[in-house]
Amino acid sequence: MSDTNLKQSAQTRATELEHGFSLVDLAYKLGHINLGENSSEEDISILGICDDSRFARPGYALLCLPRSQEQASEYAAAAEAKGAVAIIAVGMKVETDLPILQLDTMLQAGLLLRRMFHTEGAGSHYYGVTGTDGKTSVAWMLREALARFQAQPVWSCGTLGWMRDNNDIRDIGNTTPSMLTMHAMLASACLADVHSVACEISSHGIAQERIAGLDFNTSIWTNMGHDHLQDHGGYAPYLATKAKFIQQTASHGGNVIANADHADIREYAPEQACWYGHGLFRDDVDLAWEQELPGLLRLKSRDEEVVIEDIPLGDFHAENVACVALTLMVSMAIPLVDLPALLRNISAPPGRMQELDAGLGQVYIDYAHTPEALESCLKATRKLTRKRLIVLFGCGGERDREKRPKMGEIAVDLADVVWITSDNPRGEVPAVIASEIEAGMRQPGTHQPYQAEVHLQLDRELAIAESIAAIQDGDLLVIAGKGHEAYMDIAGQRLPWGDASMAEKYLHKRHEESNR
């Protein structure tokens, strides 16, 4: 598959195959054919595949997945009108005159796509990174470290997109892309002689079986917190979803890397997991870590110790680097003593403790949008703050209402000055979201507020402008919640937005005013 087709696949979910496939052959291997009443008995050659009828072409097959069941027959008709020659239906009945390859499970669909894209015997090493926070940073750093070790390209995919290197990032729509997009991208990796791919595996990706048919050689469980609970029916099923992916890797003999500092991970990870954890003087982990100074990481395994210099700032990034270090030791058998050369000066992805040139004080952009991530971010930045720690944040609409007061409590407990603002309100009223954040800004057991100075400004641009105007020498400002995101989701519209560019605008304005 060419780079053009890869880009097309990620954007339109329509993929031309390198070679046509016999529908009868596929049916013989993985399912059976039901022929429509007006269909020919002759075999059919499939020239391409799509999972969206809008992108069907002559000779294509339409892949109908379970989530499209209610409208599958309508989509099949639309695809036929555009020249589609067959339907591949997974776990559903589709009313159509086209030949149907009927599959019972998503696993069968995944195996079919592996056959169609010739990735069955590719020998590639697939890394899957799951967890509430840290997925993007771990996948990014792992890609960078593996590329240094292997001296050849390594790819990753996730929240930021499909990454071939730090400067070649392509949008894929979801943290874990659709099943078809995922298989098409891995096929492109094989053709480009890329043998290691790190993939962020979201809870939605697991629950919807977008990764069915892929055996991950190494799975990584970074942490557990509160996110997307409304989509899974609560914390317990959310946890079980994450655990399912990890246990699947272990069931076929893959490596499991897990964070020992989370009790739920301790309980649900398989026995053969390899553990990393904070604190050098412990014997319950395979790799212990400690950050003695910002940007300096000490690692210990048994009786050996090494120091990694010039890592990204923040304890959470130190934890991420430790995770990557253990992953390299386990999956690539790299000795601890060789890790400093591979991990020194490793970078962090955009929007993860991204420092801006403030001139006066310090300003950071961070993606922290869960209680756990906000707490880690503020604890890390407190160590860098000489005077006041200022935080600006909001909570997304139509998402996890229970985390709003928790984030409010964390903000006023750990920061000196707080700006509450909007963050992807979607269909909710921003003032209602803000009131639920404020509900947590009281000391437990009392009606007394925390000592932090609190500002409410629902216009995020004005909030950024006001917080930057308030910075004094020695202060540190964290603009949290959106990180790399290039949009604001308001009332069904995704409007262009960027925290970093907006902050830079007002930093520049302040700098100009100070020089007048």
N, C-alpha and C positions, 0 to 999 in steps of 0.2 A: 504494500500500500504506500503510495507516494505521500510526501508531506502535505500536498494539496488535499488529498483525500482524507488525511488525518484531520486537518483543520475543518474540512467539510463535515466529517463525522462528528466532531465535537460540537459544531454549531448547528447542524441540521439533523443529526442522527440518521444519516443516509450514507450507505457505504457500498462502493463498487468492489466486487470481489476480483482477486487476481485471476481466477479461473472460474468458469461457469460450473455449477454443481447440479448433478442429477437429483431431482426431487425424490425419485424412487430409491436411489442409493441412500439418501439421507433417511428416508422412511424405514428402509431395511435395517439401518444401523440403530436408529434412535426412536422409532415410533411406527405409526401406520398412517396410511392415506385414506381419507374419505373424499371421494370424487363427487362434485356437484352434478346435478342431473344433466346439465347441458355441456359438461366438460368432456374433452376428448380422453380416450384411454391411453393416449401416447404419453411417454415420459416428457417431463418438462425440465428445461435447463434454467437454473436460477443465476442471473447475472449480478445481482446485488440484493441488499437487504436494508430495510428501514423499519423503525418502530414508530413512525409518524406518517400517516397517510398523505400529508401535505407534500412530502418529499419522495413519494413513490415515482418510479420511472418505468419505462418499458423493460420487461424482463426481471423486475424486482419481485421479491417476496416481502409481504408485510408481516412483521413480528408483532403479534397481539399478546400482551402480557396481562396478568390478572387484574391490575388496577384499571384497565380499559374495558373491563367486561361489559358494563352497561351499554357502551356505545361501540362495541367491537364490530357489529354487523354494519353499522353506519360507516365506520372507518374502512372496513373491507370494501364496501361499494365505492367509496371515494378513491381508494388505492387502485381498484380495478379500472376506474374511469381514466386513470393516469397511465395505464399500461401494465400494472402489476399482474403477475401470472400465477401467483400462489399465495396462500395464507399459512403462516406458522402460528398456531394457536396453542397457548399454554394454559392448561387447566380450565378451559371454557369451551362452549359451543358457539360457533360463529355461523350465522346464516349468510351463505354466499354460494355463487355458482363456480367459484374458483376452486381448484384442488386445494385440499387442506392437509397439512402435516400436523397431526394432533399429538401434542405432548402433554403429559400429565403433571410434570413438575418443573420448577425453575432450574433444578439441577440438570434435567434433561436438556433444557434450553441452553444452559451454560456449556454443556458438553458438545452440543450441536455447533455453537459458535466457535468453540475451540477447533472443531474439525474444519469448519468453513474457513477459518482464518489461519489454519496450519500452525497453531501454537501448542499442540498437544505434546510434542517432544522437543520444545524449544530449549529446555535446560536453563531458562532464566530463573533468577532468584527474586521472588516476590516478597516484599516486606509489607506487612499491614500494621498501621498504627491506629489504635483506638484509645478512647478516653474522653473525658469531658473537656479538658483543657490540655494544651501542649502538643496536640497532633500536628499542627502546621509547623511548629518550630522543630519538632523531632524529625519529621519527614524532610524538611529543608536541610537541616544539619546533617542528617544521615546521607542524603544525596551528595552533599558537598564532601563529606569525609570519605565516602566510598569512591567518589571520582578521584580523589587524591590517592587513595590506596591502589585502585585498579588502573590508574592512568588512562582512563577511557570514560566516555560519557555514561552518566547515570541519570535516570529520569525520576520524577516524582509527580504525584497528582494530589489535589486536595482543595482546600478552601480558596487558595490563591489561583488555582487553575492547573493546567498541565505544564510542568516545568521541565524543559530540556537543559536549561542552565539559568543562572540568576537573571539573565537579560532576555530570555526567550520563554515567556509565559503566555499560555493561551486559555481563554475562558472555556470552561466545561459545564457551567451552570450549577452544579451541585458539588458539595465536598466529595462525595462518592458518586461518580457519574452514573448514567443509565447503564444497564447491562450491556447493551450494544456498543455504546461509546467506550466503555471500559475494555471490552474485548478488541475493538478496533484499534485502540491506542496501544494495547499490549502487542498486537500484531505488528503495528508500525515499529514498536521498539525492537521486536525480533528482526525485522527487515533492516533496521539501522544498526544491528549488531550491538544493541544495548542489552546487557545481561543482568542488570540489577535495576529494579523499579520499586520505589517506596510509595505506598498508597495510604492516604488517610481513609480510615474506615469509620463512617458515621453510624450512629444508631439507626437512622433511617435506611442507610445502605444495607445494613444487616437485616433489619426487619423486612424490607422489601426484596431481599435476596438478590440484590444487584450484583453480588460477587459470587453467585452460585456457579459451580463448575471450576472455580479457581482454588487450587491448593496453595496457600501461602506457606512459604518455607519458614518464615519467621513472623511471629505476631508480637506486638508490643502494646502493653496496657499502661498508659501514663498515669492516670488518676481517676477518681470518681467524684462527681459533684452534682449540682442541680442545673439541668438544661434540657429543653425539649420534653419535660415531663408530661405536658398536656397531650403530646402525641403518642405516648406509650402507656398512659393510664396510671402514672405515678412513678415513684422512685424505684420500687421493687422490680417492676417489669422492665424499666430502663436499665437497671443493673443486670438483670438476667439477659437482656439483649446483648449487652457488651460481652458478658461472660460466654455467651453462645459462640461468638466468633473466636475467642481465645481457646475455648475447649475444642472447637473444630480443628484448629491448627494442631493442637496437641494430639488429637485422635489419629491423625495420619503421620505422626512422628516429627512434626515441625518444632522449631525452637519457640519458646515462650519467654519473653522478657517482661518483668512485672515490677511495679513500684511497691516496695515493702511497707511504705509509710501510710498505706490506706487499708484500714481493717477489712473493708468489703472486698478489696482485691485479694487480700490474704485468704479470705474465706472461699472465694469463688475461683481463684486461679488453680490450674492443675498442679499435681504434686511435682512434676518435672520442671516447673518454672524456674528460671534463673532470676534472682532478685537484686535490685539496687535500692539503697536507702541512705538517709541522711545520718551522719554521725560516724566518725572514724572508729570509735571504740565499741564495736558490736560484732557479734559472730553469727548473726542470723541472716546475713546477706552475702551474695557473691561479690558485690562491689559496693563499697561504702564511699560516701562523698562528703566533703566539707568545703565551704567557701570562707576562707579566713579573711580575705580582703576582696572588695569588688573587682571582678575581672580575673580572679585567681582561684583556681579549683584544685583541690587536693583529692586524689583518688587512692583507695587502698583495697587490695585484694589479697587475702591471707597475710603474708608478711611483707608484701611488696607495696611501695608507695611511689606515686609520681605526682608532679604538679603540672597542670595545664595553664598556660598563661594567655592573657588577652582574649578571654571569652566574653560574650555579650554580658552587659550588666544585669544584675537581678538574681536573687536566689533561685527563682523559678527557671532561669536560663541555665544556671549551674546544674540544677536537677535535670534539665533537658540534655545537657552535654553528658552528664553521667549516664543517662539512659542510652544515649548514642554510643558511649564508650563500651558499656556492657554488651550492647548489640554487636559491635564490631568484634569483641573478644569471643562471643559465642558463635556468631554466624560465619565469621571469617578466620577464626582461630588466631587473631592478632594478639600478641603478647602485650601485657600492660605497659611494659617499658617502651613500646613503640607508639603508644597513643599520643604523647605530647606532640610529636611531629605531625600527626594527622589532624589533631584538634586545635592546635594553637591558631589563633586569629580566625577561628571559624565564625561565620556571620550568622545573624538572625534575620528572619524574613521581615518584609516591610510591615509596619504597624505593630510590631512587638517590641516594646520599649525603644521605639524609634526616636532618637534625639534630634531636635531641631536647633538651628543656630539662633539662640534667643538674644545674645548680647548682654542681657541683664537677667540674672537668675537662670533657671534651667526649665526647658519645656520638653515633655515626652508625649508621644502618641502611643497608645496601647489598646489592644483589642479586648481587654478584660471586660467581659459582659456577663459573667456569672459571679456569685458571691465568693467562691473560692479563688477565682482569678483576680478579682478586685482586691481581696485581702492580700494575696501574694504580691500583687503589684505595689500596693501601698506600703507594705512592710519592707519591700526591696528599696523603694524610693525614699523611705524615711531614713535609711542609712546614708543616702546621698545628699540629704537636705541639711543645710546649715541653719536655716531659720524656719519659715513656714512651709508646710506641705499643703498644697492646694489641689483639689481634685474636681473635675467636671465630668459628670456622667448622667445617664438616663437609663431607662429600661425599655425594651422593645414591646410594642403592642401585640396583643393576641398570642402571647408567649408567657408561660410560667409566672403567673401572678404571685405565687408564694415567695419567689425570690426577691421581689421588690422591697419589702420592709427589711429583709436580711441585708441587702446591699446598702440601704439607707443607714442601718445600724453600723455596718462596717465602715462606711465613709466617714461618719461623724466620730466614730471611735478612734480611727487611725489618722485622720487628716485634721488640719487646723482650720481650713476654709473649704467649703463645699459649694459647688454650683450644681443644682438639679436642673436638667434640661431635657430635651426630647432626643430619642434615639429610635428611629424606625417605628413611629407610633402605629403605622398601618391603619386599621379601621377604628382604633380606640381614640378617645379624647385625651390629648396629652395631659391636661390638668388632672384627670382622674388617675392616670399612671403616676404622676408626680405626687399626688396625695397619698397613694399607697406606698411610695418610697418614704415619704415623710413620716408615715405611721411607725416606721422602725427607728426613728431618731429620738427615742426616749430611753433613758437608762432603765434596765430591767427592774421590774418591781416598783418603779416610781413613775411619776408623771413629769419628772424633771428632764429637760433636754440635756444632751451632751454639751460640752463646752465649745464645740466647733462653731465657727461662724458660717451660717447657711444662707445661700442666695437662691432664689427661684427665678429662672429665666427660661421660658419654654422655647423661645427662638434660639436654636443652637448656634447660629452665627453670632447673634448678639451676646450669648453666653460666653462664647470663645473670645469675642472682643472685650467683654467686661473682665473676664478672668485674666487675660493678658495685660490689660490696663492696670490690674491690681498687683501685678508682680513687682516685688521690691528686691533689691540686691540680697542674694542669699536664699530667696524663695525657690521652690520647685513646683511646677505645675504639671499635672498629669491630665491629659484629655483622653478619657477612657470610653470604651464601648464599641467603637466602629473600626479603629485600626486602619486596615488597608481598604476597607469598603469604599467604593466609588459612587455610592447612591444613598438616597434617603427614601425610605419606603413610607409614603403618606397616602392614605385613602385610596389604595389600589394603584398608585402611580409610583414608579421608581424615578426619582428626580436626581440629576447629577449632584454629587456631593463628594467632598474630600476633607477630612479633619486636618490633614497635614497642610494641604494647600490653603485652607481657610486660616489656619493658625499662622502660616507664613505670611499671609496677606496682612494680618494685624500686627505681627512682629515687625514687618517692614515699615508699616505705617507708624508704629511707635518709634522705631529707630529714626525715621525721617523727622518726626516731631521733636525728638530729643536733640537733633543736630541743628535745629533752626536757631 
